[in-house]
Amino acid sequence: MKFSTILRKKWIFLKKLGIKDVIIDPGFGFAKTTEQNFYLLKNLKSFEVFGLPLLVGLSRKSMIYKTLQINTLEALNGTTALNMFALLQGANLLRVHDVKEAKETVKLYEQLYP
């Protein structure tokens, strides 16, 4: 069964329970390889078919610091770059450690795409 079919069935089930506020969180880093995480990030737009807000949590993830061969505390620049990419791919919400930098990223994104 395709992932989108499973997700759609879960969403329908939640709606039947009367739950109206649903957010999709692809779960970056959870039981995924670096390659799988980047694949998911590159294909975020595929979640648009559900018409639900998309939450992305990339902050200081291993996909960043392993790729850049740095430690977690040095991953801010990579996090910022991938947060901007996630916004460009349709992310509506960012879960972050570095709030000031994320707000600046969102502000610049909104300047480009009002």
Z-matrix of the N, CA and C atoms (Angstrom, degrees):
N
C 1 1.451
C 2 1.529 1 108.73
N 3 1.314 2 115.48 1 134.08
C 4 1.461 3 120.40 2 179.98
C 5 1.523 4 110.71 3 -67.79
N 6 1.336 5 114.69 4 148.49
C 7 1.455 6 120.90 5 179.24
C 8 1.518 7 111.56 6 -56.72
N 9 1.338 8 117.43 7 -42.21
C 10 1.465 9 120.35 8 -178.18
C 11 1.522 10 111.14 9 -63.29
N 12 1.329 11 117.60 10 -33.56
C 13 1.460 12 121.54 11 177.93
C 14 1.523 13 110.29 12 -67.78
N 15 1.319 14 116.69 13 -42.68
C 16 1.466 15 121.39 14 178.44
C 17 1.525 16 110.00 15 -62.77
N 18 1.326 17 115.94 16 -46.93
C 19 1.467 18 120.29 17 -179.38
C 20 1.522 19 111.09 18 -62.93
N 21 1.315 20 117.24 19 -41.34
C 22 1.466 21 121.28 20 179.21
C 23 1.533 22 110.14 21 -62.28
N 24 1.321 23 118.10 22 -42.08
C 25 1.471 24 121.63 23 179.29
C 26 1.529 25 110.83 24 -63.95
N 27 1.328 26 117.09 25 -40.59
C 28 1.469 27 121.12 26 177.68
C 29 1.525 28 110.51 27 -63.27
N 30 1.330 29 116.33 28 -41.87
C 31 1.454 30 121.17 29 -179.32
C 32 1.526 31 110.51 30 -64.42
N 33 1.316 32 117.69 31 -43.98
C 34 1.467 33 122.39 32 177.68
C 35 1.525 34 109.97 33 -61.27
N 36 1.321 35 116.99 34 -42.12
C 37 1.463 36 121.96 35 178.04
C 38 1.528 37 110.53 36 -60.18
N 39 1.316 38 117.11 37 -45.88
C 40 1.466 39 121.43 38 179.28
C 41 1.526 40 111.68 39 -62.91
N 42 1.330 41 116.66 40 -40.29
C 43 1.463 42 120.39 41 178.29
C 44 1.523 43 110.50 42 -62.84
N 45 1.332 44 117.51 43 -39.52
C 46 1.468 45 121.43 44 178.05
C 47 1.524 46 111.43 45 -64.09
N 48 1.322 47 117.06 46 -29.25
C 49 1.460 48 121.42 47 177.10
C 50 1.528 49 112.16 48 -78.38
N 51 1.333 50 116.27 49 -6.35
C 52 1.455 51 120.73 50 -179.95
C 53 1.518 52 114.07 51 90.75
N 54 1.308 53 116.52 52 8.57
C 55 1.467 54 120.26 53 179.30
C 56 1.523 55 108.22 54 -82.23
N 57 1.326 56 115.16 55 121.14
C 58 1.456 57 120.16 56 -175.60
C 59 1.525 58 113.22 57 -103.54
N 60 1.310 59 116.61 58 -28.96
C 61 1.460 60 120.67 59 -176.55
C 62 1.524 61 110.01 60 -96.51
N 63 1.318 62 115.36 61 101.11
C 64 1.458 63 121.86 62 -179.25
C 65 1.516 64 108.47 63 -124.70
N 66 1.312 65 115.79 64 134.62
C 67 1.456 66 122.71 65 177.58
C 68 1.522 67 107.47 66 -124.79
N 69 1.311 68 116.91 67 136.95
C 70 1.463 69 121.00 68 176.53
C 71 1.526 70 108.69 69 -89.91
N 72 1.319 71 115.56 70 126.91
C 73 1.467 72 122.64 71 174.71
C 74 1.525 73 106.87 72 -125.41
N 75 1.337 74 117.32 73 106.40
C 76 1.466 75 119.81 74 -177.66
C 77 1.529 76 114.27 75 -64.51
N 78 1.315 77 117.64 76 -13.67
C 79 1.464 78 120.63 77 175.64
C 80 1.514 79 114.33 78 71.80
N 81 1.303 80 116.47 79 55.54
C 82 1.462 81 120.13 80 177.83
C 83 1.522 82 110.07 81 -57.47
N 84 1.321 83 115.63 82 133.88
C 85 1.457 84 121.11 83 175.52
C 86 1.514 85 114.65 84 92.77
N 87 1.306 86 118.30 85 -21.49
C 88 1.463 87 120.68 86 -175.18
C 89 1.527 88 110.17 87 -85.38
N 90 1.340 89 115.46 88 106.14
C 91 1.473 90 123.44 89 177.74
C 92 1.528 91 112.38 90 57.55
N 93 1.333 92 115.97 91 34.29
C 94 1.460 93 121.00 92 178.40
C 95 1.521 94 109.60 93 -126.99
N 96 1.315 95 115.56 94 146.90
C 97 1.456 96 120.07 95 174.64
C 98 1.529 97 108.85 96 -78.37
N 99 1.312 98 115.81 97 167.87
C 100 1.465 99 120.07 98 175.63
C 101 1.520 100 110.05 99 -57.17
N 102 1.318 101 116.55 100 -43.51
C 103 1.465 102 120.88 101 -179.74
C 104 1.524 103 111.02 102 -62.25
N 105 1.319 104 117.24 103 -42.66
C 106 1.469 105 120.52 104 178.67
C 107 1.519 106 111.59 105 -64.26
N 108 1.326 107 117.05 106 -39.14
C 109 1.462 108 120.62 107 177.99
C 110 1.522 109 111.36 108 -63.32
N 111 1.328 110 117.64 109 -43.83
C 112 1.463 111 119.95 110 179.24
C 113 1.527 112 111.05 111 -68.22
N 114 1.314 113 117.69 112 -35.96
C 115 1.466 114 121.41 113 175.96
C 116 1.526 115 109.82 114 -61.22
N 117 1.321 116 115.93 115 -46.47
C 118 1.460 117 121.28 116 178.97
C 119 1.529 118 110.91 117 -60.67
N 120 1.323 119 116.70 118 -44.94
C 121 1.459 120 121.20 119 179.17
C 122 1.532 121 111.13 120 -61.21
N 123 1.326 122 116.88 121 -44.37
C 124 1.465 123 120.76 122 -179.83
C 125 1.530 124 112.21 123 -65.61
N 126 1.325 125 116.96 124 -21.10
C 127 1.464 126 121.24 125 -175.59
C 128 1.531 127 113.29 126 -114.18
N 129 1.325 128 117.63 127 24.77
C 130 1.464 129 120.98 128 179.64
C 131 1.523 130 112.70 129 -57.66
N 132 1.307 131 116.77 130 -32.87
C 133 1.462 132 120.35 131 -177.82
C 134 1.526 133 112.20 132 -59.08
N 135 1.327 134 117.27 133 -22.36
C 136 1.468 135 119.60 134 -179.84
C 137 1.531 136 111.92 135 -65.75
N 138 1.335 137 117.52 136 -18.76
C 139 1.465 138 120.90 137 178.09
C 140 1.528 139 112.25 138 -79.42
N 141 1.330 140 117.76 139 -11.94
C 142 1.462 141 121.24 140 -178.31
C 143 1.518 142 112.66 141 -61.69
N 144 1.330 143 117.68 142 -24.53
C 145 1.462 144 120.97 143 -177.89
C 146 1.524 145 112.40 144 -60.44
N 147 1.333 146 117.32 145 -21.38
C 148 1.458 147 120.56 146 -178.55
C 149 1.530 148 112.59 147 -84.74
N 150 1.325 149 117.06 148 -17.69
C 151 1.450 150 120.23 149 -179.82
C 152 1.522 151 113.48 150 65.72
N 153 1.306 152 117.35 151 26.73
C 154 1.460 153 123.11 152 -179.14
C 155 1.524 154 109.91 153 -111.95
N 156 1.326 155 117.13 154 153.09
C 157 1.468 156 119.01 155 175.90
C 158 1.530 157 110.62 156 -60.82
N 159 1.313 158 115.20 157 143.94
C 160 1.469 159 121.68 158 -177.82
C 161 1.523 160 109.59 159 -114.65
N 162 1.316 161 115.58 160 119.01
C 163 1.462 162 122.65 161 179.46
C 164 1.526 163 108.67 162 -99.90
N 165 1.318 164 116.20 163 131.29
C 166 1.459 165 120.77 164 179.77
C 167 1.525 166 109.11 165 -124.47
N 168 1.321 167 115.70 166 126.68
C 169 1.457 168 121.70 167 178.14
C 170 1.517 169 110.57 168 -118.71
N 171 1.315 170 115.92 169 92.73
C 172 1.467 171 121.44 170 -177.98
C 173 1.520 172 112.77 171 -107.19
N 174 1.305 173 116.72 172 -8.28
C 175 1.449 174 122.60 173 -171.89
C 176 1.529 175 112.99 174 -53.45
N 177 1.334 176 114.80 175 116.69
C 178 1.465 177 123.62 176 175.87
C 179 1.533 178 114.41 177 57.75
N 180 1.322 179 117.17 178 25.66
C 181 1.460 180 120.61 179 -179.63
C 182 1.530 181 110.96 180 -70.39
N 183 1.309 182 114.99 181 156.28
C 184 1.462 183 120.47 182 -178.37
C 185 1.527 184 112.09 183 -61.52
N 186 1.326 185 117.48 184 -28.15
C 187 1.469 186 119.73 185 178.17
C 188 1.522 187 110.68 186 -59.77
N 189 1.324 188 116.83 187 -26.73
C 190 1.466 189 121.23 188 179.19
C 191 1.518 190 110.36 189 -83.80
N 192 1.329 191 116.64 190 -57.55
C 193 1.466 192 118.07 191 -173.10
C 194 1.524 193 113.13 192 -71.28
N 195 1.326 194 118.17 193 -27.66
C 196 1.466 195 119.14 194 175.57
C 197 1.524 196 110.75 195 -72.11
N 198 1.322 197 116.72 196 -42.11
C 199 1.468 198 120.71 197 179.11
C 200 1.523 199 111.04 198 -63.02
N 201 1.333 200 116.51 199 -41.69
C 202 1.461 201 121.10 200 -177.92
C 203 1.528 202 113.33 201 -87.32
N 204 1.318 203 116.34 202 -5.86
C 205 1.471 204 123.09 203 -179.46
C 206 1.528 205 111.12 204 55.18
N 207 1.334 206 113.45 205 53.27
C 208 1.461 207 121.86 206 178.09
C 209 1.528 208 107.66 207 -131.71
N 210 1.332 209 117.03 208 -179.22
C 211 1.465 210 118.21 209 175.71
C 212 1.525 211 109.87 210 -98.39
N 213 1.311 212 115.85 211 170.65
C 214 1.459 213 122.69 212 -176.13
C 215 1.523 214 112.62 213 -54.39
N 216 1.313 215 116.77 214 -42.41
C 217 1.463 216 120.53 215 -176.92
C 218 1.528 217 113.12 216 -68.72
N 219 1.324 218 116.64 217 -17.00
C 220 1.472 219 120.94 218 179.83
C 221 1.537 220 112.22 219 -96.38
N 222 1.315 221 117.21 220 7.95
C 223 1.468 222 121.23 221 -171.17
C 224 1.534 223 114.95 222 -90.40
N 225 1.322 224 118.11 223 8.58
C 226 1.461 225 120.21 224 -177.51
C 227 1.529 226 112.46 225 -61.14
N 228 1.316 227 118.09 226 -46.74
C 229 1.455 228 120.92 227 -178.70
C 230 1.529 229 110.96 228 -60.53
N 231 1.312 230 116.70 229 -45.47
C 232 1.463 231 120.72 230 177.84
C 233 1.514 232 111.87 231 -64.00
N 234 1.324 233 116.09 232 -39.94
C 235 1.463 234 120.52 233 177.74
C 236 1.524 235 110.51 234 -61.07
N 237 1.324 236 116.60 235 -45.42
C 238 1.465 237 121.31 236 -179.55
C 239 1.523 238 110.83 237 -61.84
N 240 1.314 239 116.34 238 -44.16
C 241 1.473 240 120.07 239 179.45
C 242 1.529 241 110.99 240 -61.40
N 243 1.330 242 116.64 241 -45.26
C 244 1.461 243 119.36 242 -178.51
C 245 1.523 244 112.03 243 -73.20
N 246 1.337 245 117.60 244 -29.63
C 247 1.463 246 119.22 245 174.57
C 248 1.524 247 110.46 246 -62.91
N 249 1.329 248 116.68 247 -43.01
C 250 1.468 249 119.46 248 177.75
C 251 1.529 250 110.15 249 -62.47
N 252 1.319 251 116.56 250 -42.88
C 253 1.464 252 119.78 251 178.54
C 254 1.525 253 110.18 252 -61.11
N 255 1.338 254 117.43 253 -42.79
C 256 1.463 255 121.46 254 179.53
C 257 1.532 256 110.82 255 -60.96
N 258 1.327 257 116.93 256 -42.10
C 259 1.464 258 120.20 257 176.99
C 260 1.527 259 110.49 258 -61.24
N 261 1.310 260 116.70 259 -42.10
C 262 1.464 261 121.01 260 178.60
C 263 1.523 262 111.77 261 -64.97
N 264 1.317 263 116.84 262 -25.19
C 265 1.460 264 122.11 263 179.74
C 266 1.526 265 113.15 264 -92.60
N 267 1.341 266 117.08 265 4.66
C 268 1.451 267 119.89 266 173.87
C 269 1.512 268 116.81 267 109.62
N 270 1.331 269 118.62 268 3.49
C 271 1.464 270 120.24 269 177.08
C 272 1.525 271 109.70 270 -62.14
N 273 1.320 272 116.11 271 137.58
C 274 1.464 273 121.76 272 178.74
C 275 1.521 274 112.11 273 -103.38
N 276 1.322 275 116.39 274 -26.97
C 277 1.467 276 122.73 275 -176.65
C 278 1.517 277 108.96 276 -133.95
N 279 1.325 278 115.95 277 140.89
C 280 1.458 279 121.15 278 176.34
C 281 1.525 280 108.76 279 -117.25
N 282 1.325 281 116.46 280 129.40
C 283 1.466 282 121.02 281 173.04
C 284 1.523 283 105.75 282 -98.05
N 285 1.347 284 116.48 283 121.14
C 286 1.461 285 120.16 284 -169.73
C 287 1.524 286 112.46 285 -137.19
N 288 1.327 287 114.85 286 163.82
C 289 1.460 288 122.49 287 169.83
C 290 1.530 289 110.11 288 -95.95
N 291 1.316 290 115.42 289 -36.64
C 292 1.463 291 122.16 290 -173.97
C 293 1.528 292 109.54 291 -103.35
N 294 1.331 293 115.54 292 88.04
C 295 1.463 294 121.75 293 -171.34
C 296 1.525 295 112.22 294 -64.94
N 297 1.326 296 117.93 295 -46.81
C 298 1.468 297 120.92 296 -177.82
C 299 1.527 298 110.93 297 -56.55
N 300 1.318 299 116.69 298 -48.38
C 301 1.469 300 121.05 299 -178.14
C 302 1.530 301 111.16 300 -65.98
N 303 1.316 302 116.65 301 -37.75
C 304 1.466 303 120.19 302 178.85
C 305 1.526 304 110.73 303 -67.09
N 306 1.333 305 116.83 304 -40.40
C 307 1.465 306 120.49 305 177.63
C 308 1.521 307 110.56 306 -61.82
N 309 1.328 308 116.63 307 -39.48
C 310 1.463 309 120.51 308 178.32
C 311 1.531 310 110.49 309 -65.00
N 312 1.325 311 116.33 310 -40.23
C 313 1.464 312 120.81 311 178.01
C 314 1.521 313 110.49 312 -61.89
N 315 1.326 314 116.31 313 -45.98
C 316 1.464 315 120.90 314 179.42
C 317 1.527 316 110.42 315 -63.46
N 318 1.312 317 117.07 316 -40.77
C 319 1.472 318 120.78 317 179.62
C 320 1.531 319 110.79 318 -61.61
N 321 1.328 320 116.88 319 -43.24
C 322 1.461 321 120.47 320 178.11
C 323 1.531 322 111.10 321 -66.49
N 324 1.309 323 116.44 322 -40.19
C 325 1.472 324 121.00 323 177.20
C 326 1.526 325 109.71 324 -60.16
N 327 1.331 326 116.46 325 -46.65
C 328 1.460 327 120.75 326 -178.94
C 329 1.530 328 111.69 327 -65.69
N 330 1.315 329 117.32 328 -27.22
C 331 1.460 330 120.21 329 175.53
C 332 1.535 331 110.21 330 -69.82
N 333 1.318 332 116.08 331 -35.83
C 334 1.456 333 121.20 332 178.86
C 335 1.536 334 112.17 333 -76.84
N 336 1.331 335 115.32 334 -36.39
C 337 1.465 336 121.49 335 -176.02
C 338 1.525 337 109.77 336 -130.20
N 339 1.349 338 116.51 337 75.16
C 340 1.475 339 120.13 338 -177.73
C 341 1.529 340 113.58 339 -64.62
